[in-house]
Amino acid sequence: MLSLIDRVAQNSRTANLPEHTALYREIPRRLEAPLHHSEILPRKMLSVVLVEDAQSSNRALTCFAAFEVLLRGLQPQFREFHLSAMGMGGSETLDERLAQLSANRHVLLAQPALHGNFWDWGEMLSIGDLFMSSIKAHYELQPSGMSLLSLPGAQLDEIARRMKLRHLGQSSSLEAARIALDRAQLFWLGYVHHRTKRRICDSLFAAYQAWSAIKRARPLPF
């Protein structure tokens, strides 16, 4: 089976790469045009943020956060997951859980645009390759699709302030793990902002804000 990087290399010979800062890639489709506003969103999405084990000589997950969104019309249902290799009993179990959550979901992997040009693809392909290698042992649990998205930092900052989400300050793997769940939610919101028209975007943002307010109002478990 070809790696994600090999497949993109093959596709790039027959497609023009996008020039905008919002870069979009769907698998198994070929490289597409830049994101445009659309009324259509995947009905089952999973926004994933991966955190690598910085101490390992091989690429391995130490933690991941996932934000699941199931759409029925414009009535979304939200679920969140924040799991670590330590809490799951090892990286292999963590990889299996990632594969289970991703099965039959359109997976979104995103990051802030570092360069605002073609070179943002390097980091995005690296993240995509880490995801693929993490779930490949569970071949039968396949996502329905994948988007790799690089979003302008200023837009993410604005959305993060509006939705009270953290996404800055990743000086260590531990800090990246702490804010991974906020980033998974933020990247889905950024995807919606780029992918939908204003009416749809406002409706989904309002639904997210209502869900988030209810979640914050819940008493803390002891």
C-alpha positions as a Markdown table, in Angstrom:
| # | Residue | x | y | z |
|---|---|---|---|---|
| 1 | Met | 0.0 | 0.0 | 0.0 |
| 2 | Leu | 1.4 | 3.4 | -0.9 |
| 3 | Ser | 2.1 | 5.8 | 1.8 |
| 4 | Leu | 0.2 | 9.1 | 2.0 |
| 5 | Ile | 3.3 | 11.0 | 0.8 |
| 6 | Asp | 3.7 | 8.6 | -2.2 |
| 7 | Arg | 0.1 | 9.0 | -3.2 |
| 8 | Val | 0.3 | 12.8 | -3.1 |
| 9 | Ala | 3.5 | 12.7 | -5.1 |
| 10 | Gln | 1.7 | 10.6 | -7.7 |
| 11 | Asn | -1.3 | 12.9 | -7.8 |
| 12 | Ser | 0.8 | 16.1 | -8.0 |
| 13 | Arg | 2.0 | 15.0 | -11.4 |
| 14 | Thr | -1.5 | 15.4 | -12.8 |
| 15 | Ala | -3.0 | 18.2 | -10.7 |
| 16 | Asn | -2.1 | 21.8 | -10.0 |
| 17 | Leu | -1.4 | 22.5 | -6.4 |
| 18 | Pro | -3.6 | 25.2 | -4.6 |
| 19 | Glu | -2.0 | 28.6 | -4.1 |
| 20 | His | -4.2 | 29.9 | -1.2 |
| 21 | Thr | -3.4 | 29.6 | 2.5 |
| 22 | Ala | -6.4 | 27.4 | 3.1 |
| 23 | Leu | -5.1 | 24.1 | 1.6 |
| 24 | Tyr | -7.5 | 21.2 | 1.1 |
| 25 | Arg | -6.9 | 17.6 | 0.4 |
| 26 | Glu | -9.4 | 14.7 | 0.4 |
| 27 | Ile | -8.5 | 11.0 | 0.2 |
| 28 | Pro | -9.1 | 9.1 | -2.0 |
| 29 | Arg | -9.8 | 12.0 | -4.4 |
| 30 | Arg | -7.0 | 13.7 | -6.3 |
| 31 | Leu | -5.6 | 17.0 | -5.2 |
| 32 | Glu | -8.4 | 19.6 | -5.5 |
| 33 | Ala | -8.9 | 23.3 | -5.9 |
| 34 | Pro | -8.7 | 25.5 | -2.8 |
| 35 | Leu | -11.5 | 25.4 | -0.3 |
| 36 | His | -14.7 | 27.1 | -1.5 |
| 37 | His | -18.0 | 27.8 | 0.2 |
| 38 | Ser | -20.4 | 24.9 | -0.1 |
| 39 | Glu | -23.7 | 23.8 | 1.4 |
| 40 | Ile | -22.4 | 20.2 | 1.7 |
| 41 | Leu | -20.4 | 18.9 | 4.7 |
| 42 | Pro | -19.6 | 15.3 | 5.6 |
| 43 | Arg | -22.3 | 14.0 | 7.9 |
| 44 | Lys | -19.9 | 12.1 | 10.1 |
| 45 | Met | -16.7 | 14.0 | 10.9 |
| 46 | Leu | -13.8 | 13.5 | 13.3 |
| 47 | Ser | -11.4 | 16.4 | 13.9 |
| 48 | Val | -8.2 | 14.9 | 15.3 |
| 49 | Val | -5.1 | 16.4 | 16.9 |
| 50 | Leu | -2.1 | 14.1 | 17.3 |
| 51 | Val | 0.7 | 14.6 | 19.9 |
| 52 | Glu | 3.9 | 12.7 | 19.2 |
| 53 | Asp | 6.2 | 11.1 | 21.8 |
| 54 | Ala | 9.2 | 13.4 | 21.6 |
| 55 | Gln | 11.4 | 10.9 | 23.5 |
| 56 | Ser | 10.9 | 8.1 | 21.0 |
| 57 | Ser | 13.3 | 7.4 | 18.2 |
| 58 | Asn | 10.4 | 6.1 | 16.1 |
| 59 | Arg | 7.3 | 8.2 | 15.4 |
| 60 | Ala | 4.7 | 7.2 | 17.9 |
| 61 | Leu | 1.6 | 8.8 | 19.5 |
| 62 | Thr | 1.7 | 9.8 | 23.2 |
| 63 | Cys | -1.8 | 11.4 | 23.1 |
| 64 | Phe | -4.6 | 12.4 | 20.8 |
| 65 | Ala | -7.7 | 14.4 | 21.0 |
| 66 | Ala | -10.7 | 13.9 | 18.8 |
| 67 | Phe | -13.9 | 15.9 | 18.3 |
| 68 | Glu | -16.7 | 14.0 | 16.7 |
| 69 | Val | -19.5 | 15.8 | 14.9 |
| 70 | Leu | -22.6 | 14.0 | 13.5 |
| 71 | Leu | -24.9 | 16.1 | 11.4 |
| 72 | Arg | -28.6 | 15.5 | 10.9 |
| 73 | Gly | -29.6 | 18.4 | 8.8 |
| 74 | Leu | -28.3 | 21.4 | 10.8 |
| 75 | Gln | -28.7 | 19.6 | 14.1 |
| 76 | Pro | -25.2 | 18.5 | 15.1 |
| 77 | Gln | -24.3 | 16.1 | 17.8 |
| 78 | Phe | -20.9 | 16.6 | 19.5 |
| 79 | Arg | -18.6 | 14.2 | 21.4 |
| 80 | Glu | -15.1 | 14.7 | 22.5 |
| 81 | Phe | -12.3 | 12.3 | 23.3 |
| 82 | His | -8.9 | 13.0 | 25.0 |
| 83 | Leu | -6.8 | 9.9 | 25.4 |
| 84 | Ser | -3.1 | 9.1 | 26.2 |
| 85 | Ala | -0.9 | 6.1 | 25.8 |
| 86 | Met | -0.3 | 6.0 | 29.5 |
| 87 | Gly | -4.0 | 6.0 | 30.3 |
| 88 | Met | -4.8 | 3.4 | 27.6 |
| 89 | Gly | -2.0 | 1.0 | 28.7 |
| 90 | Gly | 0.4 | 1.7 | 25.8 |
| 91 | Ser | 0.7 | 3.2 | 22.3 |
| 92 | Glu | -0.7 | 0.1 | 20.5 |
| 93 | Thr | -3.9 | 0.4 | 22.4 |
| 94 | Leu | -4.0 | 4.1 | 21.8 |
| 95 | Asp | -3.5 | 3.5 | 18.0 |
| 96 | Glu | -6.4 | 0.9 | 18.0 |
| 97 | Arg | -8.7 | 3.4 | 19.7 |
| 98 | Leu | -7.9 | 6.1 | 17.2 |
| 99 | Ala | -8.7 | 3.6 | 14.4 |
| 100 | Gln | -12.0 | 2.7 | 16.0 |
| 101 | Leu | -13.1 | 6.3 | 16.4 |
| 102 | Ser | -12.0 | 7.1 | 12.8 |
| 103 | Ala | -13.9 | 4.2 | 11.2 |
| 104 | Asn | -16.6 | 5.5 | 8.8 |
| 105 | Arg | -15.8 | 9.1 | 9.7 |
| 106 | His | -14.4 | 11.9 | 7.5 |
| 107 | Val | -11.2 | 12.7 | 9.4 |
| 108 | Leu | -10.0 | 16.3 | 9.6 |
| 109 | Leu | -6.3 | 16.9 | 10.3 |
| 110 | Ala | -5.4 | 20.6 | 10.5 |
| 111 | Gln | -2.9 | 23.2 | 11.7 |
| 112 | Pro | -2.2 | 26.9 | 11.6 |
| 113 | Ala | -0.5 | 28.0 | 8.4 |
| 114 | Leu | 3.2 | 28.5 | 9.2 |
| 115 | His | 4.2 | 30.0 | 5.8 |
| 116 | Gly | 1.0 | 30.8 | 4.0 |
| 117 | Asn | 2.3 | 29.1 | 0.8 |
| 118 | Phe | 3.2 | 25.8 | -0.7 |
| 119 | Trp | 5.6 | 24.8 | 2.1 |
| 120 | Asp | 2.8 | 24.4 | 4.6 |
| 121 | Trp | 2.2 | 21.1 | 2.8 |
| 122 | Gly | 5.4 | 19.6 | 4.3 |
| 123 | Glu | 4.0 | 19.8 | 7.9 |
| 124 | Met | 0.6 | 18.7 | 6.8 |
| 125 | Leu | 1.9 | 15.6 | 4.9 |
| 126 | Ser | 3.9 | 14.7 | 8.0 |
| 127 | Ile | 0.8 | 14.9 | 10.2 |
| 128 | Gly | -1.1 | 12.8 | 7.7 |
| 129 | Asp | 1.6 | 10.2 | 7.5 |
| 130 | Leu | 1.7 | 9.9 | 11.3 |
| 131 | Phe | -2.1 | 9.4 | 11.3 |
| 132 | Met | -1.9 | 6.7 | 8.5 |
| 133 | Ser | 0.9 | 4.9 | 10.2 |
| 134 | Ser | -0.9 | 4.9 | 13.6 |
| 135 | Ile | -4.1 | 3.2 | 12.2 |
| 136 | Lys | -2.6 | 1.0 | 9.5 |
| 137 | Ala | -2.5 | -2.1 | 11.7 |
| 138 | His | -6.3 | -2.0 | 11.8 |
| 139 | Tyr | -6.9 | -2.0 | 8.1 |
| 140 | Glu | -10.5 | -3.0 | 8.4 |
| 141 | Leu | -11.4 | 0.1 | 10.3 |
| 142 | Gln | -11.2 | 2.7 | 7.5 |
| 143 | Pro | -12.2 | 6.3 | 7.6 |
| 144 | Ser | -14.7 | 7.4 | 4.9 |
| 145 | Gly | -12.3 | 10.2 | 3.8 |
| 146 | Met | -9.7 | 12.7 | 5.0 |
| 147 | Ser | -9.0 | 16.4 | 4.8 |
| 148 | Leu | -5.7 | 18.1 | 5.5 |
| 149 | Leu | -6.2 | 21.7 | 6.2 |
| 150 | Ser | -3.8 | 24.6 | 6.8 |
| 151 | Leu | -5.7 | 27.6 | 8.2 |
| 152 | Pro | -4.5 | 31.3 | 8.5 |
| 153 | Gly | -3.3 | 31.9 | 12.1 |
| 154 | Ala | -5.2 | 35.2 | 12.4 |
| 155 | Gln | -8.5 | 33.5 | 11.6 |
| 156 | Leu | -7.8 | 30.8 | 14.1 |
| 157 | Asp | -7.0 | 33.4 | 16.7 |
| 158 | Glu | -10.3 | 35.2 | 16.1 |
| 159 | Ile | -12.3 | 32.0 | 16.3 |
| 160 | Ala | -10.4 | 30.9 | 19.4 |
| 161 | Arg | -11.2 | 34.2 | 21.2 |
| 162 | Arg | -14.8 | 34.0 | 20.2 |
| 163 | Met | -15.3 | 30.4 | 21.3 |
| 164 | Lys | -12.9 | 30.7 | 24.4 |
| 165 | Leu | -10.6 | 28.0 | 23.1 |
| 166 | Arg | -6.8 | 27.6 | 23.7 |
| 167 | His | -4.5 | 26.9 | 20.8 |
| 168 | Leu | -1.2 | 28.8 | 21.4 |
| 169 | Gly | 1.8 | 27.9 | 23.4 |
| 170 | Gln | 3.1 | 24.4 | 22.5 |
| 171 | Ser | 6.7 | 24.5 | 23.9 |
| 172 | Ser | 6.5 | 20.9 | 25.0 |
| 173 | Ser | 4.6 | 17.7 | 24.3 |
| 174 | Leu | 2.9 | 18.0 | 27.7 |
| 175 | Glu | 1.6 | 21.4 | 26.8 |
| 176 | Ala | 0.5 | 20.3 | 23.4 |
| 177 | Ala | -1.4 | 17.4 | 25.0 |
| 178 | Arg | -3.1 | 19.7 | 27.4 |
| 179 | Ile | -4.6 | 21.9 | 24.7 |
| 180 | Ala | -5.1 | 19.2 | 22.1 |
| 181 | Leu | -8.9 | 18.9 | 22.7 |
| 182 | Asp | -9.4 | 22.7 | 22.3 |
| 183 | Arg | -7.4 | 22.6 | 19.1 |
| 184 | Ala | -9.5 | 19.7 | 17.7 |
| 185 | Gln | -12.6 | 21.7 | 18.2 |
| 186 | Leu | -11.0 | 24.9 | 16.9 |
| 187 | Phe | -9.9 | 23.2 | 13.7 |
| 188 | Trp | -13.4 | 21.8 | 13.0 |
| 189 | Leu | -14.8 | 25.4 | 13.5 |
| 190 | Gly | -12.1 | 26.6 | 11.1 |
| 191 | Tyr | -13.1 | 24.0 | 8.6 |
| 192 | Val | -16.8 | 25.0 | 8.8 |
| 193 | His | -15.8 | 28.7 | 8.4 |
| 194 | His | -14.0 | 27.9 | 5.2 |
| 195 | Arg | -16.3 | 25.2 | 3.8 |
| 196 | Thr | -19.8 | 26.7 | 4.3 |
| 197 | Lys | -21.8 | 29.8 | 3.4 |
| 198 | Arg | -22.5 | 32.3 | 6.1 |
| 199 | Arg | -26.0 | 31.0 | 7.0 |
| 200 | Ile | -24.8 | 27.5 | 7.6 |
| 201 | Cys | -21.6 | 28.6 | 9.4 |
| 202 | Asp | -23.6 | 30.8 | 11.8 |
| 203 | Ser | -26.0 | 28.0 | 12.6 |
| 204 | Leu | -23.3 | 25.5 | 13.3 |
| 205 | Phe | -21.3 | 28.0 | 15.4 |
| 206 | Ala | -24.4 | 28.8 | 17.4 |
| 207 | Ala | -25.0 | 25.1 | 18.0 |
| 208 | Tyr | -21.4 | 24.6 | 19.1 |
| 209 | Gln | -21.6 | 27.6 | 21.5 |
| 210 | Ala | -24.8 | 26.2 | 23.1 |
| 211 | Trp | -23.1 | 22.8 | 23.6 |
| 212 | Ser | -20.0 | 24.3 | 25.0 |
| 213 | Ala | -21.9 | 26.5 | 27.4 |
| 214 | Ile | -23.8 | 23.4 | 28.7 |
| 215 | Lys | -20.5 | 21.5 | 29.0 |
| 216 | Arg | -18.9 | 24.3 | 31.0 |
| 217 | Ala | -21.9 | 24.5 | 33.3 |
| 218 | Arg | -21.7 | 20.9 | 34.4 |
| 219 | Pro | -20.2 | 20.3 | 37.9 |
| 220 | Leu | -16.7 | 19.0 | 38.0 |
| 221 | Pro | -16.4 | 15.3 | 38.7 |
| 222 | Phe | -14.6 | 14.3 | 42.0 |
